[in-house]
Amino acid sequence: MTADESVFSRTKSDIETLFRLTEDRGEMKETLRQRIYKGEAGASKEAQDYIFDLTIFFPV
């Protein structure tokens, strides 16, 4: 599905799907980072960098 398809279809389910795909994930991103950074033994610098790189692409 593309954004224009959901806007033009105007069906409730398409609009809800678009909303879920584009909603703010800032809190989820920070929670994930904190869990990795402050885990029981703490994550290695390499793991921290990897998680940061992965989560940088989450829409905020």
PyMOL commands that place a pseudoatom at each C-alpha (Angstrom):
pseudoatom trace, name=CA, resn=MET, resi=1, chain=A, elem=C, hetatm=0, pos=[0.000, 0.000, 0.000]
pseudoatom trace, name=CA, resn=THR, resi=2, chain=A, elem=C, hetatm=0, pos=[1.175, 3.508, -0.716]
pseudoatom trace, name=CA, resn=ALA, resi=3, chain=A, elem=C, hetatm=0, pos=[0.113, 6.697, 1.012]
pseudoatom trace, name=CA, resn=ASP, resi=4, chain=A, elem=C, hetatm=0, pos=[-1.797, 7.925, -2.016]
pseudoatom trace, name=CA, resn=GLU, resi=5, chain=A, elem=C, hetatm=0, pos=[-3.685, 4.617, -2.306]
pseudoatom trace, name=CA, resn=SER, resi=6, chain=A, elem=C, hetatm=0, pos=[-4.926, 4.892, 1.255]
pseudoatom trace, name=CA, resn=VAL, resi=7, chain=A, elem=C, hetatm=0, pos=[-5.873, 8.545, 0.839]
pseudoatom trace, name=CA, resn=PHE, resi=8, chain=A, elem=C, hetatm=0, pos=[-7.745, 7.923, -2.404]
pseudoatom trace, name=CA, resn=SER, resi=9, chain=A, elem=C, hetatm=0, pos=[-9.455, 4.736, -1.198]
pseudoatom trace, name=CA, resn=ARG, resi=10, chain=A, elem=C, hetatm=0, pos=[-10.630, 6.508, 1.959]
pseudoatom trace, name=CA, resn=THR, resi=11, chain=A, elem=C, hetatm=0, pos=[-11.471, 3.195, 3.587]
pseudoatom trace, name=CA, resn=LYS, resi=12, chain=A, elem=C, hetatm=0, pos=[-11.171, 3.164, 7.342]
pseudoatom trace, name=CA, resn=SER, resi=13, chain=A, elem=C, hetatm=0, pos=[-8.789, 0.205, 7.352]
pseudoatom trace, name=CA, resn=ASP, resi=14, chain=A, elem=C, hetatm=0, pos=[-6.432, 1.802, 4.803]
pseudoatom trace, name=CA, resn=ILE, resi=15, chain=A, elem=C, hetatm=0, pos=[-6.330, 5.078, 6.714]
pseudoatom trace, name=CA, resn=GLU, resi=16, chain=A, elem=C, hetatm=0, pos=[-5.687, 3.222, 10.002]
pseudoatom trace, name=CA, resn=THR, resi=17, chain=A, elem=C, hetatm=0, pos=[-2.883, 1.231, 8.373]
pseudoatom trace, name=CA, resn=LEU, resi=18, chain=A, elem=C, hetatm=0, pos=[-1.295, 4.412, 7.050]
pseudoatom trace, name=CA, resn=PHE, resi=19, chain=A, elem=C, hetatm=0, pos=[-1.536, 5.979, 10.496]
pseudoatom trace, name=CA, resn=ARG, resi=20, chain=A, elem=C, hetatm=0, pos=[0.098, 2.960, 12.176]
pseudoatom trace, name=CA, resn=LEU, resi=21, chain=A, elem=C, hetatm=0, pos=[2.927, 2.946, 9.637]
pseudoatom trace, name=CA, resn=THR, resi=22, chain=A, elem=C, hetatm=0, pos=[3.677, 6.641, 10.081]
pseudoatom trace, name=CA, resn=GLU, resi=23, chain=A, elem=C, hetatm=0, pos=[2.977, 7.251, 13.766]
pseudoatom trace, name=CA, resn=ASP, resi=24, chain=A, elem=C, hetatm=0, pos=[5.602, 8.587, 16.153]
pseudoatom trace, name=CA, resn=ARG, resi=25, chain=A, elem=C, hetatm=0, pos=[7.957, 5.903, 17.419]
pseudoatom trace, name=CA, resn=GLY, resi=26, chain=A, elem=C, hetatm=0, pos=[10.266, 8.165, 19.397]
pseudoatom trace, name=CA, resn=GLU, resi=27, chain=A, elem=C, hetatm=0, pos=[9.363, 6.670, 22.770]
pseudoatom trace, name=CA, resn=MET, resi=28, chain=A, elem=C, hetatm=0, pos=[9.741, 3.118, 21.479]
pseudoatom trace, name=CA, resn=LYS, resi=29, chain=A, elem=C, hetatm=0, pos=[13.135, 4.009, 20.013]
pseudoatom trace, name=CA, resn=GLU, resi=30, chain=A, elem=C, hetatm=0, pos=[14.403, 5.484, 23.263]
pseudoatom trace, name=CA, resn=THR, resi=31, chain=A, elem=C, hetatm=0, pos=[13.086, 2.540, 25.285]
pseudoatom trace, name=CA, resn=LEU, resi=32, chain=A, elem=C, hetatm=0, pos=[14.849, 0.085, 23.003]
pseudoatom trace, name=CA, resn=ARG, resi=33, chain=A, elem=C, hetatm=0, pos=[18.090, 2.025, 23.194]
pseudoatom trace, name=CA, resn=GLN, resi=34, chain=A, elem=C, hetatm=0, pos=[17.958, 2.282, 26.982]
pseudoatom trace, name=CA, resn=ARG, resi=35, chain=A, elem=C, hetatm=0, pos=[17.272, -1.433, 27.359]
pseudoatom trace, name=CA, resn=ILE, resi=36, chain=A, elem=C, hetatm=0, pos=[20.353, -2.214, 25.297]
pseudoatom trace, name=CA, resn=TYR, resi=37, chain=A, elem=C, hetatm=0, pos=[22.604, 0.463, 26.784]
pseudoatom trace, name=CA, resn=LYS, resi=38, chain=A, elem=C, hetatm=0, pos=[21.703, -0.246, 30.414]
pseudoatom trace, name=CA, resn=GLY, resi=39, chain=A, elem=C, hetatm=0, pos=[21.055, -3.980, 30.300]
pseudoatom trace, name=CA, resn=GLU, resi=40, chain=A, elem=C, hetatm=0, pos=[22.150, -6.277, 33.103]
pseudoatom trace, name=CA, resn=ALA, resi=41, chain=A, elem=C, hetatm=0, pos=[25.754, -6.443, 31.936]
pseudoatom trace, name=CA, resn=GLY, resi=42, chain=A, elem=C, hetatm=0, pos=[25.513, -3.447, 29.616]
pseudoatom trace, name=CA, resn=ALA, resi=43, chain=A, elem=C, hetatm=0, pos=[25.932, -3.787, 25.903]
pseudoatom trace, name=CA, resn=SER, resi=44, chain=A, elem=C, hetatm=0, pos=[29.278, -3.596, 24.192]
pseudoatom trace, name=CA, resn=LYS, resi=45, chain=A, elem=C, hetatm=0, pos=[30.147, -0.411, 22.328]
pseudoatom trace, name=CA, resn=GLU, resi=46, chain=A, elem=C, hetatm=0, pos=[29.706, -2.347, 19.079]
pseudoatom trace, name=CA, resn=ALA, resi=47, chain=A, elem=C, hetatm=0, pos=[26.197, -3.473, 20.057]
pseudoatom trace, name=CA, resn=GLN, resi=48, chain=A, elem=C, hetatm=0, pos=[25.266, 0.051, 21.151]
pseudoatom trace, name=CA, resn=ASP, resi=49, chain=A, elem=C, hetatm=0, pos=[26.441, 1.469, 17.829]
pseudoatom trace, name=CA, resn=TYR, resi=50, chain=A, elem=C, hetatm=0, pos=[24.510, -1.196, 15.944]
pseudoatom trace, name=CA, resn=ILE, resi=51, chain=A, elem=C, hetatm=0, pos=[21.261, -0.490, 17.832]
pseudoatom trace, name=CA, resn=PHE, resi=52, chain=A, elem=C, hetatm=0, pos=[21.700, 3.238, 17.318]
pseudoatom trace, name=CA, resn=ASP, resi=53, chain=A, elem=C, hetatm=0, pos=[22.234, 2.720, 13.584]
pseudoatom trace, name=CA, resn=LEU, resi=54, chain=A, elem=C, hetatm=0, pos=[19.118, 0.535, 13.343]
pseudoatom trace, name=CA, resn=THR, resi=55, chain=A, elem=C, hetatm=0, pos=[16.867, 2.837, 15.345]
pseudoatom trace, name=CA, resn=ILE, resi=56, chain=A, elem=C, hetatm=0, pos=[17.970, 6.050, 13.647]
pseudoatom trace, name=CA, resn=PHE, resi=57, chain=A, elem=C, hetatm=0, pos=[15.671, 5.135, 10.755]
pseudoatom trace, name=CA, resn=PHE, resi=58, chain=A, elem=C, hetatm=0, pos=[12.504, 4.861, 12.896]
pseudoatom trace, name=CA, resn=PRO, resi=59, chain=A, elem=C, hetatm=0, pos=[10.196, 7.762, 12.119]
pseudoatom trace, name=CA, resn=VAL, resi=60, chain=A, elem=C, hetatm=0, pos=[9.848, 10.235, 14.947]
for i in range(1, 60): cmd.bond("trace and resi %d" % i, "trace and resi %d" % (i + 1))
show_as sticks, trace
zoom trace
